[in-house]
Amino acid sequence: MPIYTIRGISVDFPYDAYDSQIVYMDKVIQALQEKNNALLESPTGTGKTLCLLCATLAYRASLGPFSTGQIPKKRSSSDNDVISSQSGGSMLPKIVYTSRTHSQLRQVVQELKKTNYRPKMIVMGSREQLCIHDKVKLLRGKAQTNACNYVRNRRSKHYCKHHKLTTEFVKSNPHIGDEPIDIEDLVKIGESCGPCPYYVSRELIKSADILFAPYNYLIDRAFKDKIGIEWFSSILIFDEAHNLESICADAASFDLPSTLLSACISEAKNCIDISIKRRDLEKSSDKSSNPDNFAILRALLLKLEKRIAEVPIESKELGFTRPGPYMYELLSDLNVTSATASMLTGIIEEAVLLLEEDANGVESKASHGTSCRLENMGDILKMIFRDGDTSHAKYYRVHVQERLTADSNAFRGKGSMSRTLSWWCFNPGIGMDDFSKKCVGSIILTSGTLSPMDSFAYELKLEFPIRLENPHVISSNQIWAGVVPVGPSGFSLNSSYRNRDVLEYKQDLGNAIVNFARIVPDGLLVFFPSYYAMEQCIDCWKDNSHGNMSSKSTIWERICKFKKPVIEPRQSSLFSSSIEDFMSKLKDPSTSGAVFFAVCRGKVSEGLDFADQCGRAVVITGLPFATRTDPKVRLKREFLDEHVQDQTTAHKSLTGDEWYDQQASRAVNQAVGRVIRHRHDYGAIIFCDERFASSHRQAQVSRWIQPHIKCYTRFGDVVYSLTRFFRAGDHHPVKAEPVESVYNVLLGTIAELFSKNGWVGRLHGTRCHHHQLLMFYSTPV
């Protein structure tokens, strides 16, 4: 394997590195050497994960006993002792590598296996993924956590033997983690040797050089405080960080619907009954389950319910909104303050324990699979009274919304009004500010879509002096990118609110997609701004009552003639089956591929790999702006406008309109990133909305795409150019040439004529020279 010297650090890389990869590793090492934060954007397929691992591990090795470039494949037990002791101190920094999902982390571990680096490592997983207890593994969420706590109690009849074996197993097997190990490997170890995989991973944190974990282990305060990492000078890596802002904000916010509050009140009443029954049966003087405490809890919850119901809501659209500190005013009416909140959370913890014990242990929980709702209330109080401090409330807004919910009288046209109390955080930096206090060495955020970076840094309230927007490693002849402002009949393609329901727009967009389905080989992805827009268009395309009288088939039938369709479902539970359906149809030899109709910000647009034949082109049918009237969107924009003059950081301030605009662009960039996934891949990016022709809009498209974008004025030119791109060869496409000659213009005119009249199949078979085409064109149509 080649070794590259970058900023004085010897980096062992498994392949001959591209220039862009050297640049990327240079930025990583610069950030680590200077103990600075970095924003690094590099397209999918440029090897950023491998570069990130190699550069970070090379830097760390240069600080320790292996600074000579000799990177050991194996360590002796004595080496393990040295690294373990140093990892716990400040000499060798701990590396924490996070990504959104465990499936993404699994890919990162596979990349680590390709390298010569063998740090002691561990993957952090949840009980849901790691538990092997016969009963507890059947549960989910907090019910599982509570059951785990129960069976670890030696008095439990379901006492967990796996937990008992953990500490001794880790001591006797110091080699665990020396080779790359995944969650599945930990489970196999537990099943074959007996220790609890969940607690084995916790034990290995102490000696691990690098930890792999989902985002929430670093963003959620409850997780962050429990995992026991030495934060001083540590290196924190957030891979696939394009959604980090929203993840941080959501983790610091809560919604308390009336249904949840009612459930908490019922549980508090159950606690009163259980504790009275126990006291009478046992005639015990034990005060740990005092019914008076639970009566106080229930009374407070009832008062909160009444208080929320009394909030004046003049407009159902606007709801009731107040500044964040109003939450303390609301709770102080119930005598819940910073001084009393800890006592109240203590009573809630007592209540949760009592309910768990009364559930007769694990067997009852396994049959019901439910968790204690009061735990949510405890989490809410801890969020509001964060470390006894209230200064963070200025970044919040209190909102109460009222909605009509169906009930048993719904068939009579009646329903009940349900209210939700929300405390929304509009400063994502709250999720990251702890790291500055903990003296973390460097924070590296990387993704294929981080731009525009100024706003990203502003939102997180962190300084990022090291930045990079990397080009792709592909050649220019492997990408076709174009703006299609009009459809085959010349109607403007614009999915704005005023235009999206216009019949002619939907028809011309459909006819354009018929052409793309015919031209593009194999897999085609079509992204809509919303589920509503997608469903309205597809319904229109299936309806022949508005169709062209010269064509007997519907637009939908003509799409299906070339590619079998799959539609992204709204329900998450149906998503995996839709992916299987797409892959199955893609392999069907009777058609020329499959088309996946999906939604920006949906599951198809996030993190899925449509490499090679799975995604030869992506069509963006519009800009996915969030609903302006959505309370959270409206309040976020107002919050930013109020703080636009905030000069507490060196970053350029961000207005509400700029944020709103950039969120739509980031969603587009995520969808576009589903295609062209590696060095030898190729594909087309088709922007079917005239607004993409503006320089402002193109400036927000991922930097690596911008040089390749061509704006067309006629749909026929698009058909000709795109056809030429794909005809050049399935595996070795050549760059499509500009449409300049009179012959090409005539060809475009014919393409428009054919598409407009639904004769999409005939032009495809016309593979003749220009003079033959001119003769054909002169024939009366």
C-alpha positions in Angstrom: 0.0 0.0 0.0 1.3 3.5 -0.9 2.4 5.8 1.9 1.8 9.6 1.5 3.6 12.2 3.6 1.0 15.0 4.4 2.0 17.8 6.6 4.8 15.7 8.0 2.5 12.8 8.8 3.0 9.4 7.1 -0.5 8.3 5.8 -0.8 4.6 4.8 -3.5 4.6 2.1 -4.9 1.3 0.5 -4.9 2.7 -3.1 -3.2 5.2 -5.3 -4.9 8.4 -4.1 -6.5 10.9 -6.4 -5.5 14.6 -6.1 -8.9 15.4 -4.4 -8.3 12.7 -1.8 -4.8 14.1 -1.0 -6.4 17.5 -0.6 -9.1 16.1 1.7 -6.6 14.2 3.9 -4.5 17.4 4.1 -7.5 19.3 5.5 -8.2 16.6 8.0 -4.6 16.6 9.3 -4.5 20.4 9.3 -7.6 20.5 11.6 -6.2 17.9 13.9 -2.7 19.5 14.2 -4.1 23.0 14.8 -6.9 21.6 17.1 -9.5 23.4 14.9 -12.9 22.4 13.6 -13.5 21.5 10.0 -16.3 21.5 7.4 -15.4 19.1 4.6 -17.7 18.6 1.7 -16.8 15.8 -0.8 -19.2 14.0 -3.2 -20.3 10.5 -2.6 -17.9 8.2 -4.4 -14.8 10.3 -3.8 -13.6 8.0 -1.0 -14.1 10.5 1.9 -14.7 7.8 4.5 -11.5 6.0 3.7 -9.6 9.4 3.6 -11.1 10.4 6.9 -10.1 7.2 8.6 -6.6 7.0 7.2 -5.8 10.7 7.9 -7.2 10.6 11.5 -5.6 7.3 12.5 -2.2 8.4 10.9 -2.3 11.6 12.9 -3.1 9.7 16.1 -0.4 7.1 15.4 2.1 9.9 15.0 1.5 10.9 18.7 2.1 7.5 20.1 4.5 4.6 20.1 3.9 3.9 16.4 5.1 7.3 15.0 7.7 5.8 12.7 5.1 4.8 10.0 5.3 1.2 11.1 1.6 0.4 11.5 1.0 -2.9 13.2 -1.5 -5.4 11.9 -1.5 -7.1 15.3 -0.5 -6.1 18.8 1.0 -8.0 21.6 -0.8 -7.9 25.0 1.9 -5.5 26.2 1.2 -3.2 23.3 -2.5 -3.3 24.3 -1.6 -2.3 27.8 0.4 0.7 26.6 -2.3 1.9 24.2 -5.0 1.3 26.8 -3.3 3.3 29.5 -2.5 6.2 27.1 -5.9 6.2 25.5 -7.5 7.1 28.9 -5.3 10.1 29.4 -4.6 13.2 27.3 -1.5 11.9 25.4 -3.4 10.0 22.7 -6.8 11.5 21.9 -9.9 9.3 21.7 -11.6 9.3 18.3 -15.4 9.2 18.2 -16.7 8.5 14.7 -20.4 9.0 14.3 -22.9 8.7 11.4 -26.7 8.8 11.2 -27.5 5.1 11.1 -25.9 1.8 12.1 -26.1 0.6 8.5 -23.8 3.6 7.6 -21.5 2.7 10.4 -21.3 -0.9 9.2 -20.0 0.5 5.9 -17.4 2.6 7.7 -16.1 -0.5 9.5 -15.8 -2.3 6.2 -13.7 0.6 4.9 -11.5 0.3 8.0 -10.9 -3.3 7.1 -9.4 -2.2 3.8 -6.6 -0.3 5.6 -3.5 -1.3 7.4 -4.6 0.5 10.5 -5.7 -1.6 13.4 -6.8 0.7 16.3 -8.6 -0.9 19.2 -12.2 -0.2 18.3 -15.8 -0.7 19.3 -19.2 0.0 17.8 -21.7 1.4 20.2 -25.2 -0.1 19.7 -28.5 -0.1 21.5 -30.0 -2.8 23.6 -32.4 -3.5 20.7 -29.5 -4.5 18.5 -27.2 -6.2 21.1 -29.4 -7.8 23.8 -29.4 -11.6 23.9 -31.5 -12.2 27.0 -34.4 -14.5 26.0 -37.1 -12.1 27.3 -35.6 -8.7 27.2 -34.5 -8.9 23.5 -38.2 -9.1 22.5 -38.9 -5.6 23.8 -38.2 -2.2 22.3 -37.4 1.3 23.5 -37.7 2.3 27.1 -39.6 -0.8 27.9 -36.5 -2.8 27.0 -34.3 -0.5 29.1 -36.5 -0.8 32.1 -36.6 -4.6 31.7 -32.8 -4.8 31.4 -32.5 -2.8 34.6 -34.9 -5.2 36.3 -33.2 -8.5 35.2 -29.8 -7.2 36.3 -31.1 -7.0 39.8 -29.9 -10.2 41.6 -33.3 -10.5 43.3 -35.1 -11.0 39.9 -36.2 -14.5 39.0 -35.1 -13.6 35.5 -31.6 -12.6 36.6 -29.4 -12.0 33.6 -26.5 -14.4 33.5 -25.0 -12.6 30.5 -24.4 -9.4 32.4 -22.8 -11.4 35.2 -20.2 -12.8 32.8 -19.3 -9.5 31.1 -16.5 -8.0 33.3 -14.5 -11.2 33.6 -14.9 -12.0 29.9 -13.5 -8.6 28.9 -10.5 -9.0 31.3 -9.8 -12.5 30.0 -10.1 -11.4 26.3 -8.1 -8.2 25.9 -7.8 -8.8 22.2 -11.5 -8.0 21.6 -11.6 -5.0 19.3 -8.0 -5.3 18.0 -9.5 -6.3 14.6 -12.5 -4.4 13.1 -15.6 -5.7 14.9 -19.2 -4.9 14.1 -22.5 -5.2 16.1 -23.2 -8.6 14.5 -19.8 -9.8 15.7 -20.5 -8.7 19.2 -23.8 -10.6 19.2 -22.0 -13.7 18.0 -19.5 -13.4 20.8 -22.3 -13.1 23.3 -24.2 -16.1 21.9 -21.1 -18.3 21.8 -19.3 -17.2 24.9 -22.1 -15.9 27.2 -21.3 -12.2 28.0 -23.8 -9.5 27.3 -22.8 -7.8 24.0 -24.3 -4.5 25.1 -22.2 -4.3 28.3 -19.1 -5.7 26.5 -19.2 -2.7 24.2 -19.5 -0.4 27.3 -16.5 -2.0 29.0 -14.4 -1.6 25.8 -15.0 2.1 25.7 -12.3 2.5 28.4 -9.6 1.0 26.3 -10.8 1.8 22.7 -8.8 4.1 20.5 -11.8 4.8 18.2 -15.5 4.5 18.9 -18.2 4.2 16.2 -21.6 5.4 17.2 -24.9 7.0 15.9 -25.2 10.8 16.2 -27.5 10.6 19.3 -24.7 9.3 21.4 -23.0 12.7 21.1 -26.0 15.0 20.8 -28.5 13.5 23.3 -27.4 14.8 26.7 -28.6 11.6 28.5 -26.4 9.4 26.2 -23.5 11.8 26.2 -23.2 11.8 30.0 -23.5 8.0 30.4 -21.0 6.6 27.9 -18.0 7.6 29.9 -15.7 9.1 27.2 -12.6 11.1 28.1 -13.5 14.2 26.1 -10.3 16.2 26.7 -8.5 16.7 23.3 -10.8 14.0 21.8 -11.5 14.0 18.0 -15.2 14.0 17.1 -16.2 13.1 13.6 -19.8 13.5 12.2 -20.1 11.7 8.9 -23.1 12.3 6.6 -23.6 15.5 8.7 -25.9 17.4 6.2 -28.8 17.0 8.6 -26.9 17.7 11.8 -28.6 21.1 12.3 -32.1 19.7 12.4 -31.0 16.6 14.5 -29.5 18.9 17.1 -32.6 21.1 17.2 -35.0 18.2 17.4 -33.0 16.6 20.2 -33.3 19.7 22.3 -37.1 20.2 21.7 -40.2 18.4 22.8 -43.9 18.1 21.9 -46.4 17.2 24.7 -49.7 16.1 23.1 -52.8 15.8 25.3 -52.9 12.1 24.8 -49.4 11.7 26.3 -50.3 13.9 29.2 -53.5 11.9 29.9 -51.5 8.7 29.9 -49.1 10.2 32.5 -52.0 11.2 34.7 -53.4 7.7 34.5 -50.0 6.2 35.4 -49.7 8.5 38.4 -53.1 7.3 39.6 -52.0 3.7 39.2 -48.9 4.5 41.3 -51.2 5.8 44.1 -53.3 2.6 44.0 -50.3 0.3 43.9 -48.4 2.0 46.7 -51.5 2.0 48.9 -52.1 -1.6 48.2 -48.5 -2.5 49.0 -48.6 -0.5 52.2 -51.7 -2.2 53.4 -50.5 -5.7 52.5 -47.0 -5.4 53.9 -47.9 -3.0 56.7 -44.5 -1.5 56.0 -43.1 1.7 57.2 -41.0 2.0 54.0 -41.4 5.5 52.7 -39.8 4.8 49.3 -43.2 4.4 47.7 -45.2 7.0 49.5 -48.7 7.4 47.9 -48.7 11.0 48.9 -45.8 11.7 46.5 -47.7 10.2 43.6 -50.8 12.1 44.6 -48.8 15.3 44.4 -47.5 14.3 41.0 -51.0 13.5 39.7 -52.3 16.8 41.0 -49.5 18.7 39.2 -50.2 16.9 35.9 -53.9 17.7 36.2 -53.1 21.3 36.8 -50.8 21.3 33.8 -53.5 19.8 31.6 -56.0 22.4 32.8 -53.5 25.2 32.3 -52.8 24.1 28.7 -56.5 23.9 28.0 -57.0 27.5 29.2 -54.4 29.0 26.9 -56.2 31.4 24.6 -56.0 30.4 20.9 -57.5 33.0 18.7 -56.4 31.4 15.4 -56.1 27.7 14.8 -53.6 28.4 12.0 -51.3 30.6 14.2 -51.9 28.8 17.5 -50.5 30.3 20.7 -46.9 31.4 20.8 -44.7 33.0 23.4 -40.9 33.4 23.9 -39.1 30.5 25.4 -38.8 31.8 29.0 -42.6 31.8 29.1 -42.3 28.0 29.9 -41.0 28.9 33.3 -43.9 31.3 33.9 -46.4 28.6 33.0 -44.8 26.0 35.2 -44.3 28.4 38.1 -48.1 28.6 38.4 -47.9 24.9 39.2 -45.1 25.5 41.7 -42.6 23.8 39.4 -39.4 25.8 39.5 -35.6 25.1 39.3 -35.7 24.5 43.1 -38.6 21.9 42.9 -37.9 20.3 39.5 -35.3 17.9 40.8 -37.7 16.6 43.5 -40.4 16.2 40.9 -38.2 14.2 38.6 -37.2 12.0 41.6 -40.8 11.2 42.2 -41.3 10.4 38.5 -38.3 8.0 38.7 -39.9 6.3 41.8 -43.1 6.0 39.9 -41.5 4.4 36.9 -39.7 1.9 39.1 -42.9 1.1 40.9 -44.8 0.5 37.7 -42.1 -1.7 36.3 -42.1 -3.8 39.5 -45.8 -4.1 39.4 -45.7 -5.3 35.8 -44.5 -8.7 37.2 -41.2 -8.4 35.6 -40.1 -9.2 32.1 -42.9 -11.7 31.0 -45.6 -9.1 31.2 -43.5 -6.5 29.4 -42.7 -8.9 26.6 -46.4 -9.5 26.0 -47.3 -5.8 26.0 -44.2 -4.2 24.7 -45.1 -0.9 26.2 -43.0 1.6 28.1 -43.8 4.0 31.0 -45.1 7.3 29.7 -44.1 9.1 32.8 -40.5 8.7 31.7 -41.2 11.2 28.9 -42.4 13.7 31.4 -39.2 13.2 33.4 -37.1 13.8 30.2 -39.1 17.0 29.5 -38.5 18.4 32.9 -34.7 17.7 32.6 -34.7 19.5 29.2 -36.5 22.6 30.6 -34.4 22.8 33.8 -31.1 22.0 32.2 -28.5 21.6 34.9 -30.6 24.1 37.0 -29.9 26.7 34.3 -32.6 28.6 32.4 -30.4 30.8 30.1 -30.9 28.5 27.1 -34.7 29.4 27.0 -34.0 32.5 25.0 -33.3 30.2 22.0 -36.8 28.6 22.3 -40.4 29.3 21.5 -43.4 28.0 23.4 -46.2 27.0 21.1 -49.7 25.5 21.8 -51.6 24.1 18.8 -55.1 22.8 18.6 -56.2 20.1 16.2 -59.4 18.3 15.6 -59.0 14.5 16.2 -61.5 11.8 15.2 -63.3 10.0 18.0 -66.1 7.5 18.3 -68.6 10.1 17.0 -66.5 10.9 13.9 -69.0 9.3 11.6 -71.5 11.9 12.7 -69.1 14.6 11.7 -68.1 15.2 15.3 -64.7 15.1 16.9 -62.7 16.3 19.8 -60.1 19.1 20.0 -56.7 18.0 21.1 -53.9 20.4 22.2 -50.1 20.0 22.0 -47.7 22.0 24.1 -44.4 22.4 22.3 -41.0 23.8 23.3 -39.1 24.2 20.1 -35.3 25.0 20.0 -34.3 27.2 17.1 -30.6 27.3 18.0 -29.1 23.9 16.9 -25.8 25.0 18.5 -27.2 24.0 21.8 -26.5 20.4 20.9 -22.9 21.2 20.3 -22.0 23.8 23.0 -21.1 21.1 25.6 -18.0 20.1 23.5 -16.4 23.5 23.9 -16.8 23.2 27.7 -15.3 19.7 27.6 -12.2 21.0 25.8 -12.6 18.7 22.7 -9.7 18.8 20.4 -11.4 19.0 17.0 -14.8 18.5 15.5 -14.9 17.4 11.9 -18.2 17.6 10.0 -18.3 16.0 6.5 -20.8 15.1 3.9 -21.5 15.2 0.2 -23.8 18.2 0.7 -22.8 20.8 3.3 -22.9 23.9 1.2 -23.6 26.8 1.8 -21.1 26.5 4.6 -21.5 29.9 6.1 -25.1 29.2 7.1 -24.2 25.7 8.4 -21.5 27.2 10.7 -23.8 30.0 11.8 -26.6 27.5 12.8 -24.2 25.4 14.9 -22.6 28.4 16.5 -19.1 26.9 16.1 -16.0 28.2 14.4 -14.9 26.2 11.4 -11.6 27.8 10.1 -10.8 24.7 8.0 -13.2 24.2 5.1 -13.3 22.3 1.8 -15.6 21.9 -1.1 -14.1 19.0 -3.1 -14.7 18.2 -6.8 -15.8 14.8 -7.9 -13.3 12.2 -9.0 -15.2 11.5 -12.2 -14.4 12.9 -15.6 -16.6 15.5 -17.4 -17.8 12.9 -19.9 -19.4 10.8 -17.1 -22.1 13.4 -16.2 -24.9 15.1 -18.0 -26.5 18.0 -16.1 -29.2 20.2 -17.6 -32.0 22.6 -16.8 -35.3 21.8 -18.6 -37.4 24.9 -18.4 -40.2 23.8 -20.7 -42.0 20.5 -21.6 -42.5 18.9 -25.0 -45.4 21.3 -25.8 -43.5 24.3 -24.6 -45.4 24.9 -21.4 -43.2 26.2 -18.6 -42.1 23.7 -16.0 -42.4 25.4 -12.7 -43.7 23.6 -9.6 -44.4 26.7 -7.5 -47.5 26.8 -5.4 -49.4 28.9 -8.1 -48.5 26.5 -10.9 -48.4 23.0 -9.5 -52.1 22.3 -9.9 -52.3 23.6 -13.5 -53.4 20.8 -15.8 -51.1 21.8 -18.6 -48.1 21.8 -16.3 -48.8 18.3 -15.0 -49.4 17.0 -18.5 -46.2 18.5 -19.9 -44.1 17.3 -17.0 -45.6 13.8 -17.5 -44.8 13.8 -21.2 -41.2 15.0 -20.4 -40.8 12.0 -18.0 -42.2 9.7 -20.8 -39.2 10.8 -22.9 -36.7 10.4 -20.1 -38.1 6.9 -19.4 -37.5 6.1 -23.0 -34.0 7.6 -23.3 -32.5 6.7 -19.9 -31.4 3.1 -19.6 -32.1 1.0 -16.5 -33.0 2.9 -13.3 -34.6 6.3 -13.3 -35.3 8.3 -10.1 -37.9 11.1 -10.2 -38.1 13.4 -7.1 -41.1 15.6 -6.3 -41.2 18.5 -3.8 -43.8 16.8 -1.7 -46.1 13.7 -1.4 -49.0 15.9 -2.4 -47.3 17.1 -5.6 -46.3 13.5 -6.5 -49.8 12.1 -5.9 -51.5 14.9 -7.8 -49.2 14.4 -10.8 -49.6 10.6 -10.9 -53.4 10.9 -10.6 -53.4 13.3 -13.5 -51.2 11.0 -15.6 -53.5 8.0 -15.0 -56.6 10.0 -16.0 -57.3 9.9 -19.8 -60.2 12.3 -19.7 -57.8 15.2 -20.2 -55.5 13.4 -22.6 -54.5 14.1 -26.1 -57.2 12.8 -28.5 -54.5 11.6 -30.9 -53.2 9.2 -28.3 -55.4 6.5 -26.8 -53.0 5.7 -24.0 -52.6 7.7 -20.8 -49.3 9.4 -19.8 -48.9 6.8 -17.1 -49.4 3.9 -19.5 -46.7 5.4 -21.8 -44.3 5.8 -18.9 -45.0 2.1 -17.9 -44.3 1.1 -21.5 -40.6 1.9 -21.0 -40.1 1.5 -17.3 -42.0 -0.3 -14.6 -43.0 2.2 -11.8 -42.5 2.1 -8.1 -43.9 4.9 -5.8 -42.4 5.8 -2.5 -44.9 5.1 0.2 -45.9 7.5 2.9 -45.8 4.7 5.6 -42.2 3.9 6.8 -43.2 0.3 7.3 -43.8 -0.2 3.6 -40.5 1.4 2.5 -38.3 -1.7 2.5 -40.8 -3.6 0.3 -40.9 -0.7 -2.2 -37.1 -0.9 -2.5 -37.3 -4.7 -3.1 -40.0 -4.0 -5.7 -37.8 -1.5 -7.5 -34.8 -3.9 -7.6 -37.0 -6.7 -8.8 -38.5 -4.6 -11.6 -35.1 -3.3 -12.5 -33.9 -6.8 -13.2 -37.0 -7.7 -15.3 -35.6 -8.4 -18.9 -39.0 -7.6 -20.5 -38.6 -3.9 -19.9 -35.8 -1.3 -20.2 -35.7 -0.7 -16.5 -37.7 0.8 -13.6 -38.7 4.3 -12.5 -38.8 5.2 -8.8 -41.2 8.1 -8.0 -40.0 9.6 -4.7 -40.1 12.7 -2.6 -37.3 15.1 -1.6 -36.5 14.7 2.1 -38.1 11.2 1.9 -36.3 8.0 2.6 -35.3 7.4 -1.0 -33.4 10.7 -1.0 -31.5 10.0 2.2 -28.5 7.9 2.2 -29.5 5.2 -0.3 -27.1 4.0 -2.9 -28.4 3.9 -6.5 -25.1 3.2 -8.1 -24.6 2.1 -11.7 -27.7 0.5 -13.3 -29.8 1.3 -10.3 -29.7 5.0 -11.0 -28.7 6.2 -14.4 -30.5 9.5 -14.1 -32.3 11.6 -11.5 -35.1 14.0 -12.3 -35.8 16.9 -10.0 -39.3 18.2 -10.6 -39.2 21.2 -8.4 -37.9 23.0 -5.3 -39.0 21.3 -2.0 -39.8 24.4 0.0 -41.3 23.6 3.4 -44.9 24.7 4.0 -44.7 28.4 4.9 -47.7 28.2 7.2 -46.3 25.3 9.2 -45.9 26.8 12.8 -42.4 25.4 13.3 -41.2 26.8 9.9 -42.9 30.2 10.5 -41.4 30.6 14.0 -37.9 29.5 12.8 -37.9 32.2 10.2 -39.1 34.8 12.7 -36.4 33.7 15.2 -33.6 34.1 12.6 -34.9 37.5 11.5 -34.9 38.6 15.2 -31.3 37.5 15.6 -30.0 38.7 12.3 -28.0 41.4 13.9 -26.5 39.0 16.5 -22.7 39.5 16.3 -21.7 37.0 19.0 -20.0 34.9 16.3 -17.8 35.7 13.4 -20.2 34.0 11.0 -22.3 35.8 8.5 -25.8 36.1 9.9 -28.7 34.2 8.4 -32.1 35.7 7.6 -35.3 33.6 7.8 -35.7 33.8 4.0 -32.1 32.7 3.4 -32.6 29.7 5.7 -35.9 28.8 4.0 -34.3 29.0 0.6 -31.2 27.0 1.6 -33.1 24.2 3.2 -34.8 23.6 -0.1 -31.5 23.6 -2.0 -29.9 21.2 0.5 -32.9 18.8 0.0 -32.3 19.0 -3.8 -28.6 18.3 -3.4 -29.4 15.2 -1.3 -31.7 13.8 -3.9 -29.3 14.5 -6.7 -26.5 12.7 -4.8 -28.3 9.3 -5.2 -26.7 8.9 -8.6 -23.0 8.8 -9.8 -21.8 7.0 -6.7 -18.2 6.0 -7.6 -15.3 6.7 -9.8 -16.5 4.6 -12.8 -20.2 5.4 -12.5 -22.0 7.8 -14.8 -25.4 9.4 -15.1 -27.7 12.3 -15.8 -29.0 15.0 -13.5 -32.2 16.6 -15.0 -33.6 19.8 -13.3 -37.2 20.0 -14.6 -38.0 23.5 -13.2 -37.3 26.8 -14.9 -36.2 28.3 -11.6 -33.0 26.3 -11.8 -31.9 28.4 -14.7 -31.2 31.3 -12.4 -27.6 31.9 -11.3 -28.7 32.2 -7.7 -30.3 28.8 -7.8 -27.4 27.1 -9.5 -25.0 28.6 -7.0 -26.7 26.5 -4.4 -26.3 23.3 -6.3 -23.4 21.1 -5.1 -20.2 22.7 -6.2 -19.0 19.6 -8.2 -22.1 19.7 -10.4 -22.1 23.4 -11.2 -19.5 23.4 -14.0 -21.5 20.7 -15.9 -25.0 22.4 -15.9 -26.3 23.5 -19.3 -29.5 25.5 -19.6 -31.7 24.5 -22.5 -34.5 26.6 -24.1 -36.2 23.9 -26.2 -37.2 20.4 -25.0 -36.1 18.9 -28.3 -32.5 20.0 -27.6 -32.7 18.2 -24.3 -33.9 15.0 -25.9 -31.2 15.1 -28.5 -28.4 15.9 -26.1 -29.5 13.3 -23.5 -30.0 10.6 -26.1 -26.5 11.2 -27.5 -25.0 11.0 -24.0 -26.4 7.6 -23.3 -25.9 6.2 -26.8 -22.2 6.8 -26.5 -21.8 3.6 -24.6 -23.2 2.0 -21.5 -19.8 1.8 -19.7 -17.7 4.5 -21.5 -19.9 7.5 -22.2 -18.4 10.4 -24.0 -19.3 14.0 -23.3 -22.4 15.2 -25.1 -21.5 17.9 -27.7 -23.2 21.3 -27.8 -26.3 21.5 -30.0 -25.2 24.1 -32.6 -25.9 23.0 -36.1 -29.0 23.6 -38.1 -29.5 19.8 -38.3 -29.5 19.5 -34.6 -32.0 22.2 -34.3 -34.3 20.5 -36.8 -33.8 17.2 -34.9 -34.9 19.0 -31.7 -38.0 20.4 -33.5 -39.0 16.8 -34.6 -38.4 15.6 -31.1 -40.8 18.2 -29.8 -43.4 17.4 -32.4 -43.3 13.7 -31.6 -43.3 14.2 -27.9 -46.2 16.6 -28.0 -48.4 14.2 -29.9 -47.4 11.1 -27.9 -45.4 9.5 -30.7 -42.5 8.8 -28.4 -41.6 5.4 -29.7 -40.9 6.4 -33.3 -38.1 8.8 -32.8 -36.3 6.2 -30.8 -36.0 4.0 -33.8 -34.8 6.7 -36.1 -31.1 6.1 -36.2 -30.2 7.8 -39.5 -27.9 10.5 -40.8 -28.9 14.1 -40.9 -29.8 14.2 -44.6 -32.1 11.2 -44.1 -33.8 12.9 -41.1 -34.3 16.0 -43.2 -36.0 14.0 -45.9 -38.2 12.4 -43.2 -39.0 15.8 -41.7 -40.1 17.1 -45.1 -42.7 14.4 -45.4 -46.2 15.8 -44.4 -47.1 14.7 -40.9 
